[in-house]
Amino acid sequence: MERYFNLFYSCNQRISIDSRTVEPGSLFIAIVGATFNGNQFIQSALDQGASYCITSEETLSDGERIFFVPDTLLFLQKLANFHRSRFAIPVIGITGSNGKTTTKELIVAVLSTKFKVLFTEGNLNNHIGVPLTLLRLKPHHEIAVIEMGANKPGDIEELCDIADPNFGVITNIGLAHLEGFGSFEGVKQTKLAMYRAMVRNQGKIFINEDDEVLMASIPSRIETIAYSLHKPSPVNGRTLASTPFLHFSFRLNGEKEHEVRSQLIGSYNVYNFLCAICIGNFFGVTEEEMVGGLEAYTPTNNRSQWKSTAKNTLIVDCYNANLTSMKAALFSLESMNAGKALAILGDMLELGDASFNAHNEIIQLCERLKIPLVCVGKEFYSISSSVEKFQNTDALIQSGRLEGIEGTTILLKGSRGIGLEKVIPFL
């Protein structure tokens, strides 16, 4: 398998796993998945101009332009690990149940003021996305920030084996993807693979000192660099306002206080900012550079976005949802004192046996906070309650319920599969 790694470099690091995106002179790797077989598109890749192809079907190999390996996905991962090993740069691995993408983007916003940074784009944070990100490493890169997602046991260990990070972050450990993990303990042990990788690589951990679960899980004989709202950590912060955008301050080693007026909503994001500041400080980014980078950052992809329409104000956070993040969003909405408010919430998917209790808890929380609620999705719909509910987003749109809503601050939050962003044009 390794003897074909040089094909990647002979193609000037141009690589594709999708025949539709093949560039002339590139290497095409025919990945096989549950619902697709890249081997079927090898001829198409060659027609598009690929110089070489890697196949897992031996009968397709010609030994000249098409080469056989037993497992093309493993080839991709091994190639990425080999390529990463050629770079003696800091590689920061980041995972967590909530906030890892936002934290990654904030880290990049800080580090990019001083360094050339390679980072995970979009949500390419799985067993295919991480290798593809690493294979974009070029000699000019000075730091890499690699996001790692998980939905079953062993995922983070696998990704750490590929990326070989020497700095690690776990944003938090919560109730997410329980359907795949089976229990909170399953989630915890999977995420903690990041810390185990730091032990193996003699790396360093950036850690939220206020998080009891993370603090109790620190391996012995490992260096930690902490941030906190409530403890005397090297990086301390405090929330000043969240009406609606988060306004906070931070101090480094108890010295001068610096204020940041962000373009992110939600007080729960303060720890994501402090993590980015902690990492920036470690790598020598000045306070002024960090403030500038953080204040310039604008969220995208329906994550903590503030949208003003002709009729309402929308808090769009419908890319992902679990019990922890849903509760945080509701508490944040309540703390805004926004006047007329409404929560349109979609199902939290992949919670397994915990799903009913989690969705019921959200309904009860809205009742306690006196936040009017509209629920969307089969999980919410199955709960016996007087709350307004619809089986799916299309049913909500077609019902006419969204007509006439004006002068309201509306939280839109749910798992990606619910597609709540489709209601935005009607609000």
ROTI-758231 format. One record per residue: residue in one letter; x, y, z of N, C-alpha, C in turn. Coordinates in steps of 0.05 Angstrom, whole numbers, plus 5000, padded with zeros to 4 digits. Each point is the difference from the previous one (the first is absolute). Layout:
! ROTI-758231
AXYZXYZXYZ...
! end
This chain:
! ROTI-758231
M501749765000498350245000501750255000E502150005018501750245002501550074974R500549794983501550064976498550184981Y497450045004498550174983499750295011F501250055023499850275012501250214981N502149934987501450194982498250104977L497949844994498250094979498750275008F499550035026498850245010501850244995Y502549975005501950224996500650054971S499949794983500450044972497750154987C497749995014497650154991499950285013N502250095012500150265013497950035022Q499549785014498150005023497250064992R499449964974497250034991498749735003I497850005015498749745007497050034999S498649794994497150014999498949735007I497750005014498549755004497350014987D499650224984497550044986500650064971S499249824981500850034972499050264988R497950125013498950254989501850245006T501949965019501850225008502949964991V500449794984502849944991501150224984E502550095007501550194985502049864982P500750114977502049874983502649965016G501149764997502549945013499849915029S497649955010499649935028500049705005L500049925025499849735009497149955009F498749804989497349935008500049745017I498850025024499849775017497149915001A499549754993497349904997499149895028I498850185015499049925027497449854997V499749805017497549835000498650055026G497450074999498450055024497549835000A498350055019497649845003498150044976T500050244988498150064979501450084974F502749974998501350084976502549834996N500949984975502449844993501650164980G502150135009501650174983501349854977N500349735003501249854979498450024974Q497550065002498350024976500650254984F501550195011500550254987502950044992I501549795000502850024993500450104971Q498549884982500350094972499250294997S497950085014499250285000502250185010A501449925021502150165011502350024980L500649784987502150014979499250194977D497549984992499050174979500150305008Q499750055026500150285010502950105002G502049824997502750085000501749905023A499049825016501549905022502549854989S502350045012502449874992500149715009Y499049965025500149735011497549955017C499349755003497749925016500949775019I498850005024500449795019497349855003T500149744995497549845001500249775020S497749915010500049775018498949764985E499750024974499149774983502449924982E501249785007502549924987499749974970T497649924991499649964971500250264984L499750235014500150264986502950104997S501849895015502850095001501449944973D501550204990501649944976503050045005G500750085025502850035007501350244987E498650164986501150234987498750265010R497450014998498650245010498049925022I499349765002498149905020501449795017F500050065027501549825018498249895022F500549755007498349865019501150025029V498250065019500649965028497549865012P500449845021497749865011497850185012D500850235010498150185014500750284993T498450134983500650274991499750215022L498049965018499750195022502549995018L500949765007502449975016502450124986F500149974974502250134984499950305004L497650124997499750295004501050085027Q499249855021500750075027503049975005K501249784990502949965004501650214985L499050074976501450214984499950265016A497750075011499850255016501850005024N500249775014501849995023502950024992F500749874977502850034990500650284992H498150134987500550284991500250185025R498349965020500150165024502749975014S501249764999502549955014502350164988R499750104976502150164987500150295010F498150085018499850275009500450025030A502250135008500650035029498750265010I497350014999498650245008498049935021P499050195016497949955019497449904985V498949785009497549914989498049995024I498050164999498050025022497649844993G499449795015497649854996497850105018I497650034990497850105016497549834996T498949925023497549854999498250095023G497749895003498150075021497149964991S498249995019497249954994498750254989N500850235010498850264991502250204995G499650164979501750244996502749954986K500549754992502749954988500450154974T498050034983500350144975500450305005T498350115017500350295007502750055013T500849835018502650035013502349984980K499849814982502049974979500350264984E497750114992500150254984501150235016L499450025025501150215017503149975004I500849755003502949955002501450094975V498849934977501150084974500150304997A497850135009499950304999502250135016V500749885022502250105017502749944988L500549754993502649914991500750124972S498050054984500450114973501050285000T499950145023501150275001503049995001K501249765005502949985002501249784983F498449794994501149774987498449924975K501349844983498749874978498849745011V497349985000498649795014498649824980L500449745003498349804986497849935020F497549984991497949935018497849854986T498449865016497749864989498050194989E499249954975498050174988497249865001G498050175005497349885003499849805022N498849774994499849795021501549754991L502350044987501649774991501649905024N498649895020501349935025499849705006N499649834979499749725005502349844988H499749744998502149824991500850044971I498450154985500850084973500950294999G498550185014500650285000502750075013V500749875022502550065013502449934982P500149764987502249954981500150214978L497750074988500050194978501150275009T499450085025501150255010503049985003L501049795012502949975004501549994974L498749894979501449994974500250274986R498750215012500350274990502450145013L501449875018502450125013502150064979K501050255001502050094982502450125016P502350034988502350105015499650275013H498250174989499750265012498350005026H498649785005498349985024501849995025E499150155021501650015025498549875023I497449974998498449875021497649874986A499149785010497549874990498049975023V497550064994497849975019498049804988I499949765012498449784989497749945018E497650044989497549935015499449704997M499249885022499449714999497349945012G498249894984497449935009499849705005A497949925015499649725007497149945003N499249774990497249905005499949715009K502449885005500049735011502749965014P500149805018502549955015502449964981G502350105009502449974985500650214979D498150174993500450194978502350195006I500150125024502150205005502849865002E500149765010502549865000501049964972E498249924982500749964972501150264987L498650225006500750254988502750115011C500449955026502650085012502349834988D499549754995502049834987500850114973I498050124986500550114973501450275002A499050185017500950275001502550045018D500349825019502350015018500350285013P497950105013500250275011502050015023N501350245004501750035023498950215019F497750114994498450175018497149914998G498650005023497349904999498050175016V497550014990497850145013497649824999I498749975023497349895001498250235011T498250104984498450225009498249935023N498849775000498349905021499249714993I498749875018499049734995497149995010G498249974981497150015006498449784987L497450035001498249794989499550054970A501849894984499850024971500549734987H498549954979500449754985499849755018L498250015020499849775018499149744985E498750034978499149774985502449844991G502250134994502449864991501749925023F500150155021501849955023498749825021G497450015003498649835019499750135028S501850175008499950125027501850245001F499650165021501850235004502949905004E500349785014502749895004501349934974G498449904981501149944973500950254986V498550225002500850254989502650105013K500149985026502350105015502549854992Q500049745000502449854994500950044971T498150054982500850054972501450274998K498850215013501250274998502750015014L500349845022502550015015502349884985A499549884978502249904983501850234992M499050254999501650234995502250035021Y499249975025502050025022501949774999R499149764994501849784998502150044978A499150134978501950064979502150205009M499250195017502050195011502149865017V499149795015502049855015501949864982R498949874979501749854981502050194985N499050244993501750184985501550205017Q499849975027501250195018499150294993G497450024996498850264992498950155023K498650214994498850185020497050024996I498650055022497150025000499250285007F498250124984498750255007497349925013I499450105024497749905014498450215015N497449974999498150175015500149915029E501250165017500449935028497450005016D497850114989497449995013498549744994D500949844982498649764992501049765018E498249925018500849795019500649744987V498549934979500449744987502850004987L500750214986502650014987502350015020M499650165021502150025020500549745014A497949845005500349745013501349794982S500250074974500949804980502850054990I501450205011502750074991501949775006P501449904980502049795005502250105018S501349825014502350085017502350064982R501850175009502550074986499450124973I498150174998499450144975499850305005E501050164983499950295004497450124991T498750165017497550134992500450305001I498550134982499950305000497050075002A499350145022497150035007498950274994Y497450004996498450254998497549965018S498950235009497849985019498550265003L497549985009498550235008500150045030H500549795015499650005029502549935016K502149924988502449925014502450174990P502150025017502350174992501849864980S498949964976501549874979501850194985P501949914984501650184984498350184982V497849894990498150174985497450015014N499250235008497450045015498250184983G497449955002498150174986497650055016R498450204991497450055013498150114978T497649915002497950094981499050285009L500050194982499150275006497150044991A499349884977497350034989499649804978S497449954995499349824978497350104989T500050244988497450124993500050124971P500149844980500149715000502949904997F501850174990502749904994501649985026L501749805001501649955024502150215002H500050145023502050205007501449905025F502649954999501449885024502750135002S501449935022502750105004501849775008F502650034997501849795009502650135011R501349855017502650085011501949774996L502550064995502149814998501850025024N500149795016501649995025499350235019G497550075001499150205019500750294993E501050044976500850284992497850154988K500650184981498050184989497649864988E497650125005497649894990499550104971H499249824982499450074973497249924993E498550184987497349954992499849914972V498049824995499549904973497050034995R499350144979497350034991499649824976S498949775004499949794980497650034982Q499949854978497749984983498649735003L500549875022498649755007498050055021I497749874999498050025020500349765019G499050045025500049785019502250025020S499350035025502150025021501549745003Y498849774991501349745001502549994983N500350194981502450004983502550115013V499750115024502350135013502349805004Y499449755006502249805004501349944973N498650014978501249964974502050224994F499350255007501850224997502549975018L499549935025502349985019501949784991C498949784989501849794989501850114978A498850154982501650124978502150195011I499250165020501950195012502349855014C499349785014502049845014502149894980I499049904977501849894980501650224987G498750234993501550224988502250105019N499450025025501950105020502449815001F499549745000502249805001501850034976F498950064977501650024976501050284994G499750185019501250274997498550204985V497449964996498450214988499450225021T500350254992499650215020497150045006E499550135023497250055008498550174979E501450194989498850184980499349844975E501849824991499549834977497649825005M499949895024497849825006497350145000V499950245012497550155001499150064971G501950094983499350064973499049764984G501349775004499149764986497349915009L499550015026497549905011497750194993E500550265001497850184993499350004970A501949924984499549994971498649744992Y500049805017498849754993497050024998T498949904978497149994995499149714996P498149915015499149724998498649954974T500249754991498649914975498749735005N498849894979499049725001497849965021N498450215005497749975018500949935029R502350105008501049965027500050265015S498350045020499950245017499950254983Q498550004979499850234982497650175008W500450264998497950205005499150114974K497449974994498950104974497750185006S500050234988497750185001498549994974T497449945002498350004976498250255001A498350024980498250235000498049995022K499649765012497949975020501149925028N502249855001500949895025503050005002T500949915024502949965005500349705005L501949884985500349715001502749935013I500049805017502449885010500249734987V501749974980500149764983502249825010D499249785012502049815011498949724994C499649944975498749754993501849814984Y502650015007501849814987500349745017N499750035026500449775018498550055026A499349785014498650045025500149755017N500550035025499749795020499050135026L499549855020498850115024501650235012T502649975002501750205012499850274984S500449984974500050244984497250134998M497949835000497350114998499450165026K500749895023499550145025501550265001A502549994991501750255000498850214983A498949924977498850204981497550125012L498449845014497650105013500650195023F501949935016500850185022501150264989S501549984978501050244988497850184989L498049884987497750164991498650135023E499649865021498650115024501650235012S502749985000501650215012500150254984M499249994974500250234983497850215007N497949915014497850195006499050134974A499649834980499450104973497250094997G498449995021497250084997498449764989K498850044977498449794988501949794988A499849755010501949794991498449754992L501349844984498849754991502349804994A499749755009501949794993498749814981I501249964976499149804981502349795001L499449775012502049805006499549754984G502149894988499849744986501149785017D499449764992500949765015503150005004M500849895022502849945005500449714993L501449954978500249734989502249845013E499949744996502149815009500450005030L497850035015500249985029499249725011G499249824983499449735008497849995022D500549835020498049965021499650255017A501850194999499750255016498350204986S499149944976498750204983497450115013F498249825009497550105011500450185023N501649925020500450175023501450264993A501850004981501450254992498050204987H498349904983498150184986497950105020N499249835018498150085021501250215018E502649975006501450195017500150284987I500350014974500150254986497350145000I497949844997497250125001499650125028Q500749855020499650105028501750255006L502550004989501750245004498750244987C498949984976498750224987497650105017E498649825012497850075017501050165025R502249915012501150145023501050284993L501350024977501150254991497950184987K497649894997497750154988500750094971I501349824985500750054972497949854983P498450144985498149874982501649814981L498849764995501549794986498449884977V501349964978499049854978502049774994C499049755001501849774997499749884972V502249904990500049884973501549735001G498849794990501349744999498549785014K500649754993498549775010500549965030E502450075010500649965028498350185017F500050264994498350195014497049924997Y499349934976497249944993498949775017S501749815007499149775015499450055029I500850235010499650065029497250125004S498649895019497350105007500350275014S499350214986500350275011498250194985S499350215012498350204987501650194983V502749974999501650174984499449974971E500450224984499649984971502249824988K499249824983501949824989499249914972F502149954984499649924972502049774994Q499149814983501649774995502650064985N500050214984502450074985499950294992T502150104989500250294993498050074978D499649834981498150064978497250035012A499349835019497350025012499750265015L502150105013499950265013499650224979I501549994979499750214979497250004988Q499049774994497549974986497650075018S500549995027497850055019499150295000G501750184992499450295002500750115026R501149845019500650095027502050235000L501750014980502150214999499050274990E497750004988498950254990499150185023G500650254997499250205020501850035024I502249845001501950045022501750244994E499950205017501550254996501050105027G502250164998501150125024500949805021T501049774991500649795019503049914997T501249945022502749884999499649705000I500949864979499349724996502649835000L500149815018502249815000499249764982L501749954980499749764983502349815007K499349785012502149805008498949724997G501749834988499349724997502349854986S499849744999502049854986499950064970R502249974987500250064971497949864984G499449755007498149844985497250114999I499350185019497350115001499650224979G502250134993499950214978498450255008L500450095025498550245009500750254984E502350004987500750244984498050064978K498449804993497950044979497850205008V499750055026497950185009500950294999I502650054997501050275001498650194980P499649924975498650194981497250075008F498749855018497350055009499950175025L502350085010500050155025501150284996
! end
